[in-house]
Amino acid sequence: MDTVHLDVAQGSALLDAPAHLSDYRTILDRTEELSLSPSDTRDLVCSIVAEL
């Protein structure tokens, strides 16, 4: 990751400082660790739809 693009109230911002990029890499890595697999996501969505 070389830059982070943010949409903010005042427009957009690009972050490219190593410290900022490191923070966002950490956040993305953690999000990936906590995310369901595609198959588990599909099963979850199907179970929710079946309950409707």
N, CA, C and O atoms as a Maestro MAE file, in Angstrom:
{
 s_m_m2io_version
 :::
 2.0.0
}

f_m_ct {
 s_m_title
 :::
 protein
 m_atom[208] {
  # First column is atom index #
  i_m_mmod_type
  r_m_x_coord
  r_m_y_coord
  r_m_z_coord
  i_m_residue_number
  s_m_chain_name
  s_m_pdb_residue_name
  s_m_pdb_atom_name
  i_m_atomic_number
  :::
  1 25 0.859 -1.163 0.000 1 A "MET " " N  " 7
  2 3 0.000 0.000 0.000 1 A "MET " " CA " 6
  3 2 0.907 1.228 0.000 1 A "MET " " C  " 6
  4 15 1.766 1.388 0.868 1 A "MET " " O  " 8
  5 25 0.695 2.091 -0.995 2 A "ASP " " N  " 7
  6 3 1.518 3.294 -1.099 2 A "ASP " " CA " 6
  7 2 0.803 4.541 -0.612 2 A "ASP " " C  " 6
  8 15 1.432 5.485 -0.136 2 A "ASP " " O  " 8
  9 25 -0.527 4.537 -0.736 3 A "THR " " N  " 7
  10 3 -1.323 5.680 -0.280 3 A "THR " " CA " 6
  11 2 -2.662 5.186 0.261 3 A "THR " " C  " 6
  12 15 -3.125 4.092 -0.060 3 A "THR " " O  " 8
  13 25 -3.259 6.026 1.086 4 A "VAL " " N  " 7
  14 3 -4.619 5.789 1.581 4 A "VAL " " CA " 6
  15 2 -5.451 6.972 1.129 4 A "VAL " " C  " 6
  16 15 -5.079 8.123 1.360 4 A "VAL " " O  " 8
  17 25 -6.574 6.698 0.487 5 A "HIS " " N  " 7
  18 3 -7.480 7.748 0.026 5 A "HIS " " CA " 6
  19 2 -8.655 7.806 0.986 5 A "HIS " " C  " 6
  20 15 -9.329 6.800 1.208 5 A "HIS " " O  " 8
  21 25 -8.904 8.982 1.557 6 A "LEU " " N  " 7
  22 3 -10.012 9.179 2.478 6 A "LEU " " CA " 6
  23 2 -11.002 10.171 1.897 6 A "LEU " " C  " 6
  24 15 -10.606 11.208 1.364 6 A "LEU " " O  " 8
  25 25 -12.284 9.863 1.996 7 A "ASP " " N  " 7
  26 3 -13.326 10.829 1.675 7 A "ASP " " CA " 6
  27 2 -13.757 11.462 2.986 7 A "ASP " " C  " 6
  28 15 -14.235 10.779 3.892 7 A "ASP " " O  " 8
  29 25 -13.584 12.759 3.076 8 A "VAL " " N  " 7
  30 3 -13.923 13.491 4.293 8 A "VAL " " CA " 6
  31 2 -14.885 14.619 3.942 8 A "VAL " " C  " 6
  32 15 -15.078 14.933 2.768 8 A "VAL " " O  " 8
  33 25 -15.481 15.221 4.950 9 A "ALA " " N  " 7
  34 3 -16.486 16.268 4.732 9 A "ALA " " CA " 6
  35 2 -15.951 17.403 3.855 9 A "ALA " " C  " 6
  36 15 -16.706 17.987 3.077 9 A "ALA " " O  " 8
  37 25 -14.684 17.715 3.970 10 A "GLN " " N  " 7
  38 3 -14.095 18.821 3.213 10 A "GLN " " CA " 6
  39 2 -13.611 18.404 1.829 10 A "GLN " " C  " 6
  40 15 -13.064 19.234 1.102 10 A "GLN " " O  " 8
  41 25 -13.793 17.158 1.450 11 A "GLY " " N  " 7
  42 3 -13.318 16.681 0.153 11 A "GLY " " CA " 6
  43 2 -12.634 15.336 0.314 11 A "GLY " " C  " 6
  44 15 -13.180 14.423 0.934 11 A "GLY " " O  " 8
  45 25 -11.455 15.216 -0.237 12 A "SER " " N  " 7
  46 3 -10.722 13.965 -0.097 12 A "SER " " CA " 6
  47 2 -9.309 14.259 0.402 12 A "SER " " C  " 6
  48 15 -8.804 15.376 0.297 12 A "SER " " O  " 8
  49 25 -8.704 13.227 0.940 13 A "ALA " " N  " 7
  50 3 -7.341 13.364 1.448 13 A "ALA " " CA " 6
  51 2 -6.556 12.114 1.057 13 A "ALA " " C  " 6
  52 15 -7.091 11.006 1.066 13 A "ALA " " O  " 8
  53 25 -5.313 12.302 0.723 14 A "LEU " " N  " 7
  54 3 -4.404 11.195 0.435 14 A "LEU " " CA " 6
  55 2 -3.338 11.169 1.519 14 A "LEU " " C  " 6
  56 15 -2.674 12.173 1.777 14 A "LEU " " O  " 8
  57 25 -3.183 10.025 2.143 15 A "LEU " " N  " 7
  58 3 -2.158 9.856 3.162 15 A "LEU " " CA " 6
  59 2 -1.054 8.984 2.593 15 A "LEU " " C  " 6
  60 15 -1.320 7.933 2.011 15 A "LEU " " O  " 8
  61 25 0.182 9.420 2.763 16 A "ASP " " N  " 7
  62 3 1.293 8.614 2.269 16 A "ASP " " CA " 6
  63 2 2.453 8.536 3.252 16 A "ASP " " C  " 6
  64 15 3.499 7.972 2.932 16 A "ASP " " O  " 8
  65 25 2.278 9.097 4.447 17 A "ALA " " N  " 7
  66 3 3.329 9.026 5.460 17 A "ALA " " CA " 6
  67 2 3.448 7.588 5.974 17 A "ALA " " C  " 6
  68 15 2.435 6.929 6.211 17 A "ALA " " O  " 8
  69 25 4.657 7.111 6.142 18 A "PRO " " N  " 7
  70 3 4.842 5.728 6.600 18 A "PRO " " CA " 6
  71 2 4.052 5.379 7.863 18 A "PRO " " C  " 6
  72 15 3.508 4.279 7.955 18 A "PRO " " O  " 8
  73 25 3.975 6.278 8.828 19 A "ALA " " N  " 7
  74 3 3.238 5.991 10.069 19 A "ALA " " CA " 6
  75 2 1.754 5.809 9.793 19 A "ALA " " C  " 6
  76 15 1.129 4.905 10.346 19 A "ALA " " O  " 8
  77 25 1.179 6.664 8.939 20 A "HIS " " N  " 7
  78 3 -0.238 6.526 8.592 20 A "HIS " " CA " 6
  79 2 -0.491 5.220 7.851 20 A "HIS " " C  " 6
  80 15 -1.458 4.515 8.137 20 A "HIS " " O  " 8
  81 25 0.385 4.899 6.896 21 A "LEU " " N  " 7
  82 3 0.214 3.671 6.125 21 A "LEU " " CA " 6
  83 2 0.317 2.447 7.023 21 A "LEU " " C  " 6
  84 15 -0.414 1.474 6.840 21 A "LEU " " O  " 8
  85 25 1.207 2.494 7.973 22 A "SER " " N  " 7
  86 3 1.355 1.380 8.910 22 A "SER " " CA " 6
  87 2 0.075 1.183 9.717 22 A "SER " " C  " 6
  88 15 -0.367 0.053 9.927 22 A "SER " " O  " 8
  89 25 -0.518 2.291 10.168 23 A "ASP " " N  " 7
  90 3 -1.776 2.212 10.921 23 A "ASP " " CA " 6
  91 2 -2.873 1.569 10.083 23 A "ASP " " C  " 6
  92 15 -3.598 0.702 10.572 23 A "ASP " " O  " 8
  93 25 -2.998 1.980 8.839 24 A "TYR " " N  " 7
  94 3 -4.044 1.435 7.975 24 A "TYR " " CA " 6
  95 2 -3.772 -0.012 7.595 24 A "TYR " " C  " 6
  96 15 -4.709 -0.800 7.467 24 A "TYR " " O  " 8
  97 25 -2.504 -0.377 7.413 25 A "ARG " " N  " 7
  98 3 -2.169 -1.786 7.161 25 A "ARG " " CA " 6
  99 2 -2.602 -2.650 8.343 25 A "ARG " " C  " 6
  100 15 -3.151 -3.737 8.161 25 A "ARG " " O  " 8
  101 25 -2.349 -2.157 9.551 26 A "THR " " N  " 7
  102 3 -2.743 -2.888 10.762 26 A "THR " " CA " 6
  103 2 -4.250 -3.061 10.816 26 A "THR " " C  " 6
  104 15 -4.745 -4.144 11.126 26 A "THR " " O  " 8
  105 25 -4.976 -1.999 10.514 27 A "ILE " " N  " 7
  106 3 -6.442 -2.051 10.528 27 A "ILE " " CA " 6
  107 2 -6.944 -3.048 9.481 27 A "ILE " " C  " 6
  108 15 -7.818 -3.864 9.773 27 A "ILE " " O  " 8
  109 25 -6.404 -2.988 8.281 28 A "LEU " " N  " 7
  110 3 -6.841 -3.899 7.223 28 A "LEU " " CA " 6
  111 2 -6.486 -5.351 7.542 28 A "LEU " " C  " 6
  112 15 -7.275 -6.258 7.276 28 A "LEU " " O  " 8
  113 25 -5.317 -5.566 8.102 29 A "ASP " " N  " 7
  114 3 -4.930 -6.927 8.482 29 A "ASP " " CA " 6
  115 2 -5.874 -7.484 9.534 29 A "ASP " " C  " 6
  116 15 -6.292 -8.640 9.454 29 A "ASP " " O  " 8
  117 25 -6.206 -6.671 10.509 30 A "ARG " " N  " 7
  118 3 -7.111 -7.123 11.586 30 A "ARG " " CA " 6
  119 2 -8.506 -7.382 11.034 30 A "ARG " " C  " 6
  120 15 -9.153 -8.356 11.419 30 A "ARG " " O  " 8
  121 25 -8.973 -6.527 10.145 31 A "THR " " N  " 7
  122 3 -10.285 -6.711 9.526 31 A "THR " " CA " 6
  123 2 -10.324 -8.027 8.759 31 A "THR " " C  " 6
  124 15 -11.304 -8.768 8.834 31 A "THR " " O  " 8
  125 25 -9.262 -8.309 8.028 32 A "GLU " " N  " 7
  126 3 -9.188 -9.561 7.273 32 A "GLU " " CA " 6
  127 2 -9.210 -10.773 8.208 32 A "GLU " " C  " 6
  128 15 -9.851 -11.782 7.913 32 A "GLU " " O  " 8
  129 25 -8.509 -10.667 9.329 33 A "GLU " " N  " 7
  130 3 -8.488 -11.766 10.299 33 A "GLU " " CA " 6
  131 2 -9.879 -12.047 10.870 33 A "GLU " " C  " 6
  132 15 -10.231 -13.200 11.121 33 A "GLU " " O  " 8
  133 25 -10.664 -10.991 11.073 34 A "LEU " " N  " 7
  134 3 -11.976 -11.123 11.710 34 A "LEU " " CA " 6
  135 2 -13.103 -11.429 10.725 34 A "LEU " " C  " 6
  136 15 -14.203 -11.799 11.136 34 A "LEU " " O  " 8
  137 25 -12.838 -11.278 9.440 35 A "SER " " N  " 7
  138 3 -13.872 -11.453 8.426 35 A "SER " " CA " 6
  139 2 -14.198 -12.926 8.208 35 A "SER " " C  " 6
  140 15 -13.346 -13.804 8.351 35 A "SER " " O  " 8
  141 25 -15.452 -13.165 7.860 36 A "LEU " " N  " 7
  142 3 -15.869 -14.511 7.476 36 A "LEU " " CA " 6
  143 2 -15.304 -14.850 6.105 36 A "LEU " " C  " 6
  144 15 -15.023 -13.963 5.299 36 A "LEU " " O  " 8
  145 25 -15.146 -16.114 5.855 37 A "SER " " N  " 7
  146 3 -14.735 -16.559 4.523 37 A "SER " " CA " 6
  147 2 -15.897 -16.310 3.557 37 A "SER " " C  " 6
  148 15 -17.028 -16.119 4.003 37 A "SER " " O  " 8
  149 25 -15.647 -16.309 2.254 38 A "PRO " " N  " 7
  150 3 -16.747 -16.137 1.297 38 A "PRO " " CA " 6
  151 2 -17.855 -17.178 1.504 38 A "PRO " " C  " 6
  152 15 -19.039 -16.848 1.439 38 A "PRO " " O  " 8
  153 25 -17.474 -18.410 1.748 39 A "SER " " N  " 7
  154 3 -18.471 -19.464 1.955 39 A "SER " " CA " 6
  155 2 -19.283 -19.223 3.225 39 A "SER " " C  " 6
  156 15 -20.505 -19.372 3.222 39 A "SER " " O  " 8
  157 25 -18.606 -18.854 4.304 40 A "ASP " " N  " 7
  158 3 -19.317 -18.575 5.560 40 A "ASP " " CA " 6
  159 2 -20.207 -17.342 5.431 40 A "ASP " " C  " 6
  160 15 -21.290 -17.293 6.015 40 A "ASP " " O  " 8
  161 25 -19.759 -16.360 4.679 41 A "THR " " N  " 7
  162 3 -20.580 -15.166 4.447 41 A "THR " " CA " 6
  163 2 -21.846 -15.534 3.691 41 A "THR " " C  " 6
  164 15 -22.940 -15.098 4.051 41 A "THR " " O  " 8
  165 25 -21.698 -16.336 2.643 42 A "ARG " " N  " 7
  166 3 -22.846 -16.784 1.859 42 A "ARG " " CA " 6
  167 2 -23.832 -17.545 2.750 42 A "ARG " " C  " 6
  168 15 -25.041 -17.325 2.670 42 A "ARG " " O  " 8
  169 25 -23.316 -18.439 3.600 43 A "ASP " " N  " 7
  170 3 -24.181 -19.199 4.505 43 A "ASP " " CA " 6
  171 2 -24.909 -18.273 5.472 43 A "ASP " " C  " 6
  172 15 -26.097 -18.462 5.732 43 A "ASP " " O  " 8
  173 25 -24.217 -17.285 6.002 44 A "LEU " " N  " 7
  174 3 -24.839 -16.342 6.923 44 A "LEU " " CA " 6
  175 2 -25.956 -15.565 6.240 44 A "LEU " " C  " 6
  176 15 -27.050 -15.437 6.790 44 A "LEU " " O  " 8
  177 25 -25.689 -15.050 5.056 45 A "VAL " " N  " 7
  178 3 -26.700 -14.297 4.319 45 A "VAL " " CA " 6
  179 2 -27.907 -15.183 4.007 45 A "VAL " " C  " 6
  180 15 -29.051 -14.753 4.159 45 A "VAL " " O  " 8
  181 25 -27.657 -16.393 3.580 46 A "CYS " " N  " 7
  182 3 -28.759 -17.314 3.281 46 A "CYS " " CA " 6
  183 2 -29.590 -17.606 4.519 46 A "CYS " " C  " 6
  184 15 -30.815 -17.683 4.428 46 A "CYS " " O  " 8
  185 25 -28.957 -17.771 5.669 47 A "SER " " N  " 7
  186 3 -29.712 -18.043 6.889 47 A "SER " " CA " 6
  187 2 -30.536 -16.834 7.314 47 A "SER " " C  " 6
  188 15 -31.642 -16.989 7.832 47 A "SER " " O  " 8
  189 25 -30.008 -15.634 7.098 48 A "ILE " " N  " 7
  190 3 -30.770 -14.427 7.422 48 A "ILE " " CA " 6
  191 2 -31.978 -14.297 6.500 48 A "ILE " " C  " 6
  192 15 -33.080 -13.988 6.952 48 A "ILE " " O  " 8
  193 25 -31.769 -14.533 5.209 49 A "VAL " " N  " 7
  194 3 -32.862 -14.458 4.233 49 A "VAL " " CA " 6
  195 2 -33.940 -15.492 4.578 49 A "VAL " " C  " 6
  196 15 -35.131 -15.202 4.467 49 A "VAL " " O  " 8
  197 25 -33.536 -16.674 4.988 50 A "ALA " " N  " 7
  198 3 -34.500 -17.731 5.318 50 A "ALA " " CA " 6
  199 2 -35.351 -17.357 6.524 50 A "ALA " " C  " 6
  200 15 -36.474 -17.842 6.666 50 A "ALA " " O  " 8
  201 25 -34.829 -16.508 7.385 51 A "GLU " " N  " 7
  202 3 -35.576 -16.081 8.573 51 A "GLU " " CA " 6
  203 2 -36.569 -14.964 8.258 51 A "GLU " " C  " 6
  204 15 -37.428 -14.668 9.089 51 A "GLU " " O  " 8
  205 25 -36.482 -14.352 7.115 52 A "LEU " " N  " 7
  206 3 -37.366 -13.224 6.776 52 A "LEU " " CA " 6
  207 2 -38.740 -13.670 6.390 52 A "LEU " " C  " 6
  208 15 -39.595 -12.840 6.079 52 A "LEU " " O  " 8
  :::
 }
 m_bond[207] {
  # First column is bond index #
  i_m_from
  i_m_to
  i_m_order
  :::
  1 1 2 1
  2 2 3 1
  3 3 4 2
  4 3 5 1
  5 5 6 1
  6 6 7 1
  7 7 8 2
  8 7 9 1
  9 9 10 1
  10 10 11 1
  11 11 12 2
  12 11 13 1
  13 13 14 1
  14 14 15 1
  15 15 16 2
  16 15 17 1
  17 17 18 1
  18 18 19 1
  19 19 20 2
  20 19 21 1
  21 21 22 1
  22 22 23 1
  23 23 24 2
  24 23 25 1
  25 25 26 1
  26 26 27 1
  27 27 28 2
  28 27 29 1
  29 29 30 1
  30 30 31 1
  31 31 32 2
  32 31 33 1
  33 33 34 1
  34 34 35 1
  35 35 36 2
  36 35 37 1
  37 37 38 1
  38 38 39 1
  39 39 40 2
  40 39 41 1
  41 41 42 1
  42 42 43 1
  43 43 44 2
  44 43 45 1
  45 45 46 1
  46 46 47 1
  47 47 48 2
  48 47 49 1
  49 49 50 1
  50 50 51 1
  51 51 52 2
  52 51 53 1
  53 53 54 1
  54 54 55 1
  55 55 56 2
  56 55 57 1
  57 57 58 1
  58 58 59 1
  59 59 60 2
  60 59 61 1
  61 61 62 1
  62 62 63 1
  63 63 64 2
  64 63 65 1
  65 65 66 1
  66 66 67 1
  67 67 68 2
  68 67 69 1
  69 69 70 1
  70 70 71 1
  71 71 72 2
  72 71 73 1
  73 73 74 1
  74 74 75 1
  75 75 76 2
  76 75 77 1
  77 77 78 1
  78 78 79 1
  79 79 80 2
  80 79 81 1
  81 81 82 1
  82 82 83 1
  83 83 84 2
  84 83 85 1
  85 85 86 1
  86 86 87 1
  87 87 88 2
  88 87 89 1
  89 89 90 1
  90 90 91 1
  91 91 92 2
  92 91 93 1
  93 93 94 1
  94 94 95 1
  95 95 96 2
  96 95 97 1
  97 97 98 1
  98 98 99 1
  99 99 100 2
  100 99 101 1
  101 101 102 1
  102 102 103 1
  103 103 104 2
  104 103 105 1
  105 105 106 1
  106 106 107 1
  107 107 108 2
  108 107 109 1
  109 109 110 1
  110 110 111 1
  111 111 112 2
  112 111 113 1
  113 113 114 1
  114 114 115 1
  115 115 116 2
  116 115 117 1
  117 117 118 1
  118 118 119 1
  119 119 120 2
  120 119 121 1
  121 121 122 1
  122 122 123 1
  123 123 124 2
  124 123 125 1
  125 125 126 1
  126 126 127 1
  127 127 128 2
  128 127 129 1
  129 129 130 1
  130 130 131 1
  131 131 132 2
  132 131 133 1
  133 133 134 1
  134 134 135 1
  135 135 136 2
  136 135 137 1
  137 137 138 1
  138 138 139 1
  139 139 140 2
  140 139 141 1
  141 141 142 1
  142 142 143 1
  143 143 144 2
  144 143 145 1
  145 145 146 1
  146 146 147 1
  147 147 148 2
  148 147 149 1
  149 149 150 1
  150 150 151 1
  151 151 152 2
  152 151 153 1
  153 153 154 1
  154 154 155 1
  155 155 156 2
  156 155 157 1
  157 157 158 1
  158 158 159 1
  159 159 160 2
  160 159 161 1
  161 161 162 1
  162 162 163 1
  163 163 164 2
  164 163 165 1
  165 165 166 1
  166 166 167 1
  167 167 168 2
  168 167 169 1
  169 169 170 1
  170 170 171 1
  171 171 172 2
  172 171 173 1
  173 173 174 1
  174 174 175 1
  175 175 176 2
  176 175 177 1
  177 177 178 1
  178 178 179 1
  179 179 180 2
  180 179 181 1
  181 181 182 1
  182 182 183 1
  183 183 184 2
  184 183 185 1
  185 185 186 1
  186 186 187 1
  187 187 188 2
  188 187 189 1
  189 189 190 1
  190 190 191 1
  191 191 192 2
  192 191 193 1
  193 193 194 1
  194 194 195 1
  195 195 196 2
  196 195 197 1
  197 197 198 1
  198 198 199 1
  199 199 200 2
  200 199 201 1
  201 201 202 1
  202 202 203 1
  203 203 204 2
  204 203 205 1
  205 205 206 1
  206 206 207 1
  207 207 208 2
  :::
 }
}
